[in-house]
Amino acid sequence: MTVTLEKGDATRVFESVPALVCDTCGEVYLEDEIGSHLLAKIQADEAQWDAQFAATDDGKLAELVAAVEAEINDGRTLPMFDAQGNFREYPASESNNR
């Protein structure tokens, strides 16, 4: 079962999670141990992100910005949103060719 968990600002999607589903309403239930394990994974991801962000100095951020701007200017990116502000999805073949 695919399970989406939210913790603070973080949203994570986990696939192939053993879960119980109510036959009547479709509510998904996780055993406490599984839920705790998934939340621990989220916390570990957040800690890794925080450590990487803290270790990134202004010079590294400037390099990243320059690289992204170059990709945009060279036409090697695809827009995330359409003219109405809706998220766009692309076939893998189209997004991989950039």
Secondary structure, DSSP 4 states (H G I P E B T S, - for coil): --EEEEETTEEEEESS---EE-TTT--EE--HHHHHHHHHHHHHHHHHHHHHHHT--HHHHHHHHHHHHHHHHTT----SB-TTSPBP---HHHHHT-
